[in-house]
Amino acid sequence: MDFAFDNSFHDSMEGFYAPAEAAKPSSPTLLAFNHALAARLGIAVGDTGDDELARIFSGQDLPEGANPLAFAYAGHQFGHFSSQLGDGRALLIGEVVAPDGARFDLQLKGSGPTAFSRNGDGRAAIGPVLREFLVSEAMAAMGVPTTRALAAVATGDRVQRERAHPGAVLTRVASSHIRVGTFQFFAAHFGAEHVAQLSAYSIRRHFPDLAEAANPPLALLDRVIGLQCELVAHWLGIGFIHGVMNTDNVAISGETIDYGPCAFMDRFAINTVFSSIDANGRYAYGRQPQIMHWNMARFAEALLPAIHAVEPAGVDTAKAMVEAIPKRFSAAWVVTMRRKLGLLEAGEGDEVLIDALFDELEKRQIDFTGFFRGLAMMLRGDGAMLEGLSEDPEAMAPWIADWWARLAQETDAPLERADAMDAVNPVYIPRNHRVEAALASAEAGDMAPWLELLEVVRNPFVERAEWAGFAEPAPADAGPYTTFCGT
């Protein structure tokens, strides 16, 4: 099995990581392998059997050319700064260069303790591993920038949390694992020179067009802010709640990273929180844009030594960039919502229409995902789906009338508009009750429900009669849904 390793971070960034080794699992067994992603990466699987895949992607037999390491990083966790976190239960085995020249990290999560484990066991349970595999693949299928899952392997060992669970290892694929917290670590401990070195590497790897900017670290800040604005707009557009937007969980590549206590909304409520560790609602659905702004302010602070070293006046420019984030996010959000509502052109008053919609969704507690598919069905002359989402089918009639009036300002045919809406509004998301049922079955040894759900969420936009149940929200009497951090 061949890997086109070219480990640039290991080779050029000594001092920014700690060497690491994977713990040897007792009996690795392959749970899932992403053959399409392997092909994208240029990894020649060939006739490699499941047993060999399990050994490789559990860390038992690392492939030739691997240089395992654990990243150093810091981070604000729920607003409080921890000056040293780092990869405490993950190791980067190397970087592969895909056939098209794109570079990707391969990281094992749950592979045992590292220098940054802080007395933790460094392992992962099967539930969080399969949750991340499932949700990250769903996000990719919906077009949301995200890390991906290449493999999930059961270790044959037990992991003790609130009780003993089967252990597992996830192979995560990312454009890189450089985070806001990576910059914070080196700003806090080493200062301008190290921040400048990390900035230069990040630009070479992710944004080579910025290398010739007058102030490259400042240009890096601007680019990452733009990516984060677009990413969070994506999240809100599909009802996704990350659950733990700490700065160590913010990738500068603009990819969604770290699927811990994440979940999707069923019935809309702007203050929805699913995470058991978010008692004060810091990372609630509606607060995600404000937290993104706060996180980008922390990124700017970490970059300031390098920005100032190039040009002192750049510090004031950086402050202005941070102050402009709400406006930049609003622009990205309106673009997202226009697409969801079938508005193909910018129009005066669109923001008012969008805000009014969310007020109505909140009042009526309407299923968020189903609502937008119902709107498209209405354009096709079938209002039954939309009517079925509310106890009072006429409740949203005034808003719908305003939406119709806005559509009338454009000339596109209703059927074409409906098709455009269906291309961005999923039928299927990882419904929380479905996820939990699939994970429970997997932990009990039956992977079939999880594999079926994976197939469904990998095909989010095309409705299939045999999958009708996967589009339904949780039963009204299901009670509050709570997610837990995988550590």
C-alpha positions in Angstrom: 0.0 0.0 0.0 1.6 3.2 -1.2 1.5 6.7 0.4 3.0 9.7 -1.4 4.4 11.2 1.9 6.1 14.6 1.8 6.2 15.6 5.4 6.8 19.3 5.2 5.8 20.3 8.7 8.0 17.6 10.2 10.9 18.5 8.1 10.8 22.3 8.2 9.1 23.2 11.5 11.2 21.4 14.2 10.3 22.9 17.5 6.7 23.3 16.7 5.8 19.7 17.6 6.8 16.7 19.7 7.7 13.3 18.2 5.1 10.7 19.1 4.4 7.0 18.7 1.0 5.2 18.5 0.1 2.8 21.2 -0.2 -0.8 19.9 -3.9 -1.9 19.9 -4.5 -5.5 21.1 -6.7 -6.6 18.2 -7.4 -4.0 15.5 -10.5 -4.6 13.3 -11.6 -2.4 10.5 -15.0 -0.8 11.0 -15.2 1.5 8.0 -12.9 2.7 5.2 -13.5 5.6 2.8 -12.3 4.2 -0.6 -13.4 7.3 -2.5 -11.4 9.5 -0.2 -8.4 7.2 -0.5 -8.6 7.5 -4.3 -8.8 11.3 -4.0 -5.6 11.3 -1.9 -3.8 9.0 -4.4 -3.5 6.2 -1.8 -3.2 3.0 -3.8 -5.3 0.5 -1.8 -5.2 -2.1 -4.5 -5.9 -5.6 -3.0 -5.0 -4.6 0.5 -7.2 -6.6 2.9 -9.2 -5.3 5.8 -6.8 -6.8 8.3 -3.8 -4.9 6.9 -5.9 -1.7 6.7 -6.8 -2.1 10.3 -3.2 -2.5 11.3 -2.1 0.6 9.3 -4.9 2.9 10.4 -4.8 1.9 14.1 -1.2 2.8 14.4 0.0 -0.8 14.8 2.0 -0.9 11.6 2.7 2.6 10.4 3.4 2.9 6.6 6.8 3.6 5.2 7.6 7.3 5.2 5.5 8.2 8.2 6.9 10.7 10.7 4.5 10.6 13.6 4.3 13.8 15.6 1.9 15.6 18.0 1.2 19.3 17.4 1.8 21.9 20.1 -1.0 24.4 20.5 -2.7 26.5 23.2 -6.3 27.7 23.2 -9.2 29.6 24.8 -11.6 27.0 26.1 -14.9 28.5 26.9 -13.2 31.9 27.1 -10.4 30.9 29.4 -6.8 30.7 28.1 -4.9 27.5 28.5 -1.3 28.1 27.5 -0.5 24.5 26.6 -2.9 22.0 25.2 -1.6 20.1 22.1 -2.5 16.8 20.6 -3.1 14.8 23.7 -4.8 11.9 21.9 -3.8 12.2 18.3 -0.7 12.0 16.2 0.0 13.2 12.7 1.5 10.3 10.8 2.4 12.4 7.7 1.3 14.5 4.8 0.3 13.0 1.5 0.3 14.9 -1.8 -2.7 14.0 -4.0 -2.4 13.5 -7.7 -3.6 17.0 -8.3 -0.9 18.4 -6.1 -3.1 19.2 -3.1 -1.5 18.4 0.3 -3.3 16.7 3.2 -2.5 15.6 6.7 -3.3 12.1 7.9 -3.9 12.1 11.6 -4.8 9.2 13.9 -7.2 10.2 16.7 -7.4 8.0 19.8 -4.0 6.4 19.1 -2.7 6.7 22.7 -0.9 9.3 24.9 1.6 11.9 23.7 3.7 14.5 25.4 0.6 16.7 25.6 -1.8 14.2 27.1 -1.8 15.9 30.6 -2.4 12.5 32.4 -5.1 11.5 29.9 -5.1 8.0 28.3 -4.9 9.4 24.8 -7.5 6.9 23.5 -11.0 7.3 22.0 -14.2 5.3 22.3 -16.1 3.9 19.4 -19.0 6.4 19.7 -17.1 9.6 19.2 -15.0 8.0 16.4 -18.1 6.9 14.5 -19.9 10.2 15.2 -17.0 12.2 13.6 -16.8 9.8 10.7 -20.5 10.1 10.0 -21.0 13.9 10.6 -17.8 14.9 8.7 -18.8 12.9 5.7 -22.3 14.4 5.9 -20.8 17.9 6.0 -18.6 17.2 3.0 -21.6 15.9 1.0 -23.5 19.1 1.8 -20.6 21.2 0.5 -19.4 22.5 3.9 -15.6 22.8 4.2 -14.5 20.1 6.6 -12.0 17.6 7.7 -12.8 14.1 6.4 -12.7 10.6 7.7 -10.6 8.0 6.0 -10.8 5.0 8.4 -12.4 3.9 11.6 -10.7 0.9 13.4 -11.8 -0.9 16.6 -8.8 -1.5 18.8 -10.0 -4.5 20.7 -9.3 -2.6 23.9 -11.7 -1.0 26.4 -11.7 2.7 27.1 -12.9 3.9 30.5 -15.1 7.1 30.5 -18.2 7.2 32.7 -18.2 3.5 32.0 -16.1 1.2 29.8 -16.5 1.5 26.0 -15.0 -0.3 23.1 -11.9 1.6 21.9 -11.4 2.9 18.4 -9.1 5.0 16.2 -10.2 7.5 13.6 -8.0 8.5 10.7 -8.8 12.2 10.0 -7.8 13.9 6.8 -7.3 17.7 6.8 -5.7 20.4 4.7 -3.6 20.8 7.8 -4.0 20.8 11.5 -2.8 24.3 12.1 -5.2 26.1 14.3 -5.7 29.5 15.9 -4.5 27.8 19.0 -1.2 26.9 17.3 -0.5 30.6 16.8 -1.5 31.3 20.3 0.9 28.8 21.7 3.9 30.3 20.0 2.9 33.9 20.5 2.5 33.1 24.3 5.8 31.2 24.7 8.2 32.4 22.0 7.1 35.7 20.4 7.4 37.4 17.1 10.1 35.2 15.4 8.2 31.9 15.9 4.9 33.5 15.0 6.4 34.8 11.8 7.9 31.4 11.0 4.5 29.7 11.5 2.8 32.4 9.5 5.2 32.0 6.6 4.7 28.2 6.6 1.0 28.6 6.7 1.0 30.9 3.7 3.3 28.6 1.7 1.0 25.7 2.4 -2.5 27.2 2.2 -2.3 30.6 0.6 0.8 31.0 -1.6 -0.7 34.0 -3.3 -0.2 35.9 -0.1 3.5 35.5 -0.1 4.1 38.7 -2.0 1.7 40.8 0.0 3.1 44.0 1.6 2.5 42.5 5.0 2.0 38.7 4.7 0.9 38.0 8.3 -1.7 40.8 7.9 -2.9 39.3 4.7 -3.1 35.9 6.4 -5.4 37.4 9.0 -7.6 38.9 6.4 -7.9 35.6 4.4 -8.7 33.5 7.5 -11.3 35.9 8.7 -13.0 35.6 5.3 -12.9 31.8 5.4 -14.4 31.7 8.9 -17.2 34.1 8.0 -18.2 31.8 5.1 -17.8 28.7 7.2 -20.1 29.8 10.0 -22.6 31.0 7.5 -22.6 27.5 6.1 -23.2 26.0 9.5 -26.1 28.3 10.3 -27.6 27.5 6.9 -27.9 23.8 7.7 -28.8 24.2 11.3 -25.4 22.9 12.5 -24.2 23.6 16.0 -20.5 22.9 16.5 -20.8 22.8 20.3 -17.2 23.6 21.3 -15.8 26.6 19.3 -12.7 26.9 21.4 -9.8 28.6 19.6 -7.9 25.2 19.5 -10.8 24.0 17.4 -10.6 26.7 14.7 -8.5 25.6 11.7 -6.9 28.4 9.7 -7.8 26.5 6.5 -11.5 27.3 7.0 -12.4 23.6 7.5 -14.8 22.4 10.2 -12.6 20.5 12.7 -13.3 18.5 15.9 -16.7 17.0 15.9 -17.2 16.5 19.6 -20.5 17.6 21.1 -21.9 18.7 17.7 -25.5 18.2 16.5 -28.1 19.5 14.1 -31.3 21.3 15.0 -34.7 19.7 14.3 -37.3 22.3 15.3 -35.8 25.8 15.1 -34.8 27.6 18.3 -32.0 30.2 18.1 -30.6 29.5 21.5 -30.4 25.7 20.9 -27.5 24.1 22.8 -26.8 20.4 22.8 -23.5 20.1 24.5 -23.5 18.9 28.1 -20.4 21.1 28.9 -21.9 24.3 27.6 -24.1 25.2 30.6 -24.2 28.9 29.8 -25.0 28.6 26.1 -21.7 30.2 24.9 -21.7 28.1 21.8 -25.5 28.1 21.1 -26.7 28.1 17.5 -27.3 31.8 17.3 -24.1 32.8 19.1 -21.8 31.1 16.6 -21.2 34.3 14.6 -20.3 36.3 17.7 -18.0 33.5 18.9 -16.3 33.4 15.5 -15.7 37.1 15.8 -14.2 36.6 19.2 -12.0 33.8 18.0 -10.7 35.9 15.1 -9.9 38.7 17.6 -7.7 36.2 19.4 -6.1 35.1 16.1 -5.3 38.7 15.4 -3.7 39.1 18.9 -1.5 36.1 18.2 -0.4 37.4 14.9 0.3 41.0 16.1 4.0 40.4 16.9 4.6 39.2 13.3 2.4 41.9 11.8 4.2 44.6 13.8 7.6 43.3 12.8 6.8 43.8 9.2 5.2 47.2 9.6 4.0 48.8 12.9 1.1 50.5 11.2 -0.2 47.1 10.3 -1.4 46.7 13.9 -4.1 49.4 13.4 -5.1 47.7 10.1 -5.5 44.4 11.9 -7.7 46.1 14.5 -9.9 47.5 11.8 -10.2 44.1 10.1 -11.5 42.6 13.4 -14.0 45.4 13.9 -15.3 44.8 10.3 -16.1 41.1 10.9 -19.8 41.5 11.7 -20.3 43.3 8.4 -18.3 40.6 6.5 -20.2 37.8 8.2 -23.6 39.5 7.4 -22.7 39.6 3.8 -21.8 35.9 3.7 -25.0 35.0 5.6 -27.2 36.9 3.3 -25.7 35.1 0.3 -26.3 31.7 2.0 -29.9 32.5 2.8 -30.6 33.9 -0.7 -29.6 30.5 -2.1 -31.7 28.7 0.4 -34.8 30.8 -0.4 -34.4 30.6 -4.2 -33.4 34.3 -4.5 -31.0 34.4 -7.5 -30.4 38.1 -7.4 -29.6 40.6 -4.6 -32.7 42.7 -3.7 -33.4 45.5 -1.4 -35.0 44.3 1.8 -33.6 40.8 1.7 -32.1 41.1 5.2 -35.5 42.1 6.6 -37.2 39.1 4.9 -34.6 36.8 6.3 -34.8 38.1 9.8 -38.6 37.9 9.7 -38.4 34.2 8.6 -36.3 33.3 11.6 -38.7 35.1 13.9 -41.5 32.9 12.4 -39.5 29.7 12.6 -38.8 30.4 16.3 -42.5 31.2 17.1 -43.8 28.1 15.3 -40.9 25.7 16.2 -40.9 24.5 12.7 -38.4 21.8 11.5 -35.5 23.7 10.1 -34.4 21.3 7.4 -37.9 20.3 6.2 -39.0 23.9 5.9 -36.8 24.8 3.0 -37.6 21.6 1.1 -41.2 22.4 1.7 -40.8 25.9 0.1 -39.3 24.3 -3.0 -42.3 21.9 -3.1 -44.6 24.9 -2.9 -43.0 26.3 -6.0 -43.8 23.1 -7.7 -47.5 23.5 -6.7 -47.5 21.2 -3.8 -48.0 22.8 -0.4 -48.7 19.7 1.6 -45.2 19.3 3.0 -45.0 22.8 4.2 -48.5 22.7 5.8 -47.6 19.5 7.6 -44.7 21.2 9.4 -47.0 23.3 11.6 -50.0 22.8 13.8 -51.5 25.9 12.2 -50.8 25.7 8.4 -51.9 29.3 7.9 -49.6 30.7 10.6 -46.8 31.6 8.2 -49.0 32.8 5.4 -48.0 36.5 5.7 -44.3 35.7 5.5 -44.9 33.3 2.6 -46.8 36.1 0.8 -43.9 38.4 1.3 -41.5 35.7 -0.1 -43.8 35.3 -3.1 -43.7 39.0 -3.7 -39.9 39.0 -3.5 -39.7 36.1 -6.0 -41.9 38.1 -8.4 -39.1 40.7 -8.7 -37.1 38.1 -10.6 -37.8 36.4 -13.9 -36.6 32.8 -13.4 -39.2 30.0 -13.8 -40.5 28.5 -10.6 -39.4 25.0 -11.5 -35.8 26.1 -12.2 -35.8 28.0 -8.9 -37.1 25.0 -7.0 -34.4 22.9 -8.5 -31.8 25.4 -7.4 -33.2 25.4 -3.9 -33.1 21.6 -3.7 -29.4 21.7 -4.7 -28.5 23.6 -1.5 -31.2 22.5 1.0 -30.6 18.9 2.1 -33.4 16.4 2.5 -31.2 14.3 4.9 -29.0 15.5 7.7 -27.6 13.4 10.5 -30.8 13.6 12.6 -29.8 13.3 16.2 -32.0 10.5 17.2 -30.9 8.5 14.2 -27.2 9.1 15.0 -27.7 8.0 18.6 -29.5 4.8 17.6 -26.8 4.0 15.0 -24.0 4.6 17.5 -25.7 2.4 20.2 -26.1 -0.4 17.7 -22.4 -0.1 16.6 -21.2 -0.2 20.2 -23.3 -3.4 20.7 -21.6 -4.9 17.6 -24.1 -4.2 14.8 -22.7 -1.8 12.3 -25.6 -2.1 9.8 -27.7 0.9 11.1 -24.6 3.1 11.1 -23.6 2.0 7.6 -27.1 2.7 6.3 -27.2 6.1 7.9 -23.8 6.9 6.4 -25.1 6.1 2.9 -28.1 8.3 3.5 -26.2 11.4 4.6 -23.7 11.0 1.8 -26.6 11.6 -0.5 -28.3 14.6 1.1 -30.0 16.3 -1.7 -31.9 13.7 -3.7 -35.1 12.4 -2.1 -35.6 8.6 -2.1 -38.9 6.9 -1.1 -37.1 4.2 0.8 -35.3 6.8 3.0 -38.4 8.8 4.0 -38.0 8.0 7.6 -34.5 9.6 7.6 -36.0 13.0 6.7 -38.3 13.1 9.8 -37.4 15.0 12.9 -37.2 13.4 16.3 -40.6 12.5 17.8 -42.2 15.4 19.8 -42.0 13.3 23.0 -38.3 12.5 22.5 -37.2 14.9 25.2 -34.1 17.2 25.2 -31.1 15.9 23.3 -27.6 16.1 24.9 -24.2 15.5 23.4 -21.0 14.8 25.3 -17.4 15.6 24.6 -15.5 12.6 23.2 -12.7 12.9 25.8 
